[in-house]
């Protein structure tokens, strides 16, 4: 009887935990000019705390993972610039930094960690790609990683999704 109770308890725990784990969703504009998107600007990420050091760290983690993917050249926009503060328009960012697209992102912490990333075409300001990563509260509670490691894992998952969705479209 004891063995059966442990098996049921582990099964119940696995079922509950898996329902509140990681979720990734995305949107890709199929008719976007993926073949000419070669250089992107990454604006500083928005965080609940607005702490400039944390915002810079989050942005650098994302940029580092995007560079590792090797699909686009990445230009980091410093938090101290007017662009980094969100004052300028997407078209102005494109003109000033000579980029094809602008990446914006945010990290939220409400019932888990949510990361949202968007890429806009500088010529049309159209949304080319967006992705969201949600690590639910159970994943947060039972995870043994630091917050920075969880965010890095989220960035990796989103970039993997971005590469898989846009790579085939850029070949056409």
C-alpha positions as CSV (number, residue, x, y, z in Angstrom):
1,X,0.0,0.0,0.0
2,X,2.8,2.4,0.8
3,X,4.4,2.0,-2.6
4,X,1.1,2.7,-4.3
5,X,0.6,5.9,-2.3
6,X,4.0,7.2,-3.3
7,X,3.4,6.5,-6.9
8,X,0.0,8.2,-6.8
9,X,1.5,11.2,-5.0
10,X,4.4,11.5,-7.5
11,X,1.9,11.2,-10.4
12,X,-0.4,13.9,-8.9
13,X,2.6,16.2,-8.3
14,X,3.8,15.7,-11.9
15,X,0.4,16.4,-13.3
16,X,-0.1,19.6,-11.3
17,X,3.4,20.8,-11.9
18,X,3.3,20.2,-15.7
19,X,0.1,22.2,-16.1
20,X,1.8,25.3,-14.7
21,X,5.2,25.0,-16.3
22,X,6.6,26.7,-19.4
23,X,4.5,28.2,-22.2
24,X,5.8,29.7,-25.4
25,X,3.6,31.5,-28.0
26,X,4.6,33.5,-31.0
27,X,3.4,35.4,-34.1
28,X,5.3,35.7,-37.3
29,X,4.4,37.9,-40.3
30,X,4.9,35.4,-43.2
31,X,5.0,38.1,-46.0
32,X,7.7,40.1,-44.1
33,X,10.9,40.8,-46.0
34,X,12.9,38.3,-43.9
35,X,15.7,38.0,-46.5
36,X,16.7,41.6,-46.0
37,X,16.5,41.8,-42.2
38,X,20.2,41.7,-41.4
39,X,20.8,44.2,-38.7
40,X,18.6,44.9,-35.7
41,X,18.6,47.3,-32.8
42,X,17.8,46.0,-29.3
43,X,16.1,48.6,-27.1
44,X,16.5,48.4,-23.3
45,X,14.0,45.9,-21.8
46,X,11.2,47.2,-19.6
47,X,11.1,45.7,-16.2
48,X,8.7,46.1,-13.2
49,X,11.4,47.7,-11.1
50,X,12.8,50.1,-13.7
51,X,16.2,49.6,-12.0
52,X,18.7,50.7,-14.7
53,X,21.3,48.1,-13.8
54,X,18.7,45.3,-14.0
55,X,17.3,46.6,-17.2
56,X,20.8,46.8,-18.7
57,X,21.6,43.2,-17.6
58,X,18.3,41.8,-19.0
59,X,19.0,43.6,-22.3
60,X,22.6,42.3,-22.5
61,X,21.4,38.8,-21.8
62,X,18.9,38.9,-24.6
63,X,21.4,40.5,-27.0
64,X,24.0,37.9,-26.2
65,X,21.6,35.0,-26.9
66,X,20.5,36.7,-30.2
67,X,24.1,37.1,-31.2
68,X,24.8,33.4,-30.5
69,X,22.0,32.5,-32.9
70,X,24.0,34.2,-35.6
71,X,21.0,35.1,-37.8
72,X,21.3,38.9,-37.5
73,X,23.8,41.6,-36.5
74,X,22.8,43.1,-33.2
75,X,23.2,46.7,-32.1
76,X,22.6,47.5,-28.5
77,X,20.9,50.8,-27.7
78,X,22.2,52.2,-24.4
79,X,19.7,53.1,-21.7
80,X,21.2,56.6,-21.5
81,X,20.3,57.5,-25.1
82,X,17.0,59.2,-26.1
83,X,16.2,56.0,-28.0
84,X,16.8,53.8,-25.0
85,X,14.4,55.9,-22.9
86,X,11.7,55.2,-25.5
87,X,11.4,58.8,-26.8
88,X,12.2,58.2,-30.4
89,X,10.0,56.4,-33.0
90,X,10.9,53.1,-34.7
91,X,11.7,54.9,-38.0
92,X,14.0,57.3,-36.3
93,X,15.9,54.4,-34.6
94,X,16.3,52.8,-38.0
95,X,17.6,55.9,-39.5
96,X,20.0,56.8,-36.7
97,X,21.4,53.3,-36.2
98,X,21.1,52.1,-39.8
99,X,19.2,49.0,-38.8
100,X,16.5,47.0,-40.6
101,X,14.4,46.2,-37.5
102,X,14.0,47.2,-33.9
103,X,13.5,44.7,-31.0
104,X,11.7,45.7,-27.9
105,X,11.0,43.6,-24.8
106,X,9.6,43.4,-21.4
107,X,9.8,41.1,-18.4
108,X,6.9,40.9,-16.0
109,X,6.6,39.1,-12.7
110,X,3.0,38.3,-11.8
111,X,2.0,34.7,-11.1
112,X,5.4,33.6,-12.6
113,X,7.8,35.2,-15.0
114,X,6.6,36.5,-18.4
115,X,8.9,37.6,-21.1
116,X,7.5,39.4,-24.2
117,X,9.7,40.3,-27.2
118,X,8.6,42.2,-30.4
119,X,10.4,42.9,-33.6
120,X,9.2,45.8,-35.8
121,X,10.2,46.7,-39.4
122,X,11.8,50.2,-39.4
123,X,10.5,51.0,-42.9
124,X,6.8,50.2,-42.2
125,X,6.8,49.9,-38.4
126,X,4.8,46.7,-38.9
127,X,5.1,43.9,-36.3
128,X,7.3,41.3,-37.9
129,X,7.6,38.8,-35.0
130,X,6.5,38.6,-31.4
131,X,7.0,35.9,-28.8
132,X,6.0,35.4,-25.2
133,X,7.5,33.0,-22.7
134,X,5.7,32.2,-19.5
135,X,7.2,30.3,-16.6
136,X,4.2,29.6,-14.3
137,X,4.2,29.8,-10.6
138,X,4.8,26.1,-10.2
139,X,7.8,26.2,-12.4
140,X,9.1,29.2,-10.5
141,X,8.5,27.5,-7.1
142,X,10.0,24.1,-7.9
143,X,12.8,25.4,-10.2
144,X,16.3,25.4,-8.7
145,X,17.7,28.1,-11.0
146,X,18.3,31.7,-10.1
147,X,16.1,34.4,-11.6
148,X,18.8,35.3,-14.1
149,X,19.1,31.7,-15.2
150,X,15.3,31.5,-15.7
151,X,15.3,34.7,-17.8
152,X,18.3,33.4,-19.9
153,X,16.4,30.1,-20.5
154,X,13.4,32.1,-21.6
155,X,15.4,34.2,-24.0
156,X,17.0,31.0,-25.4
157,X,13.5,29.5,-26.0
158,X,12.2,32.6,-27.6
159,X,15.2,33.0,-29.9
160,X,15.0,29.3,-30.9
161,X,11.4,29.9,-31.8
162,X,12.3,33.1,-33.8
163,X,15.0,31.3,-35.7
164,X,12.9,28.3,-36.5
165,X,9.9,30.4,-37.7
166,X,11.8,33.0,-39.7
167,X,14.7,30.9,-41.2
168,X,12.5,29.0,-43.7
169,X,10.7,32.3,-44.6
170,X,14.0,34.1,-45.3
171,X,15.0,31.3,-47.8
172,X,11.9,31.9,-50.0
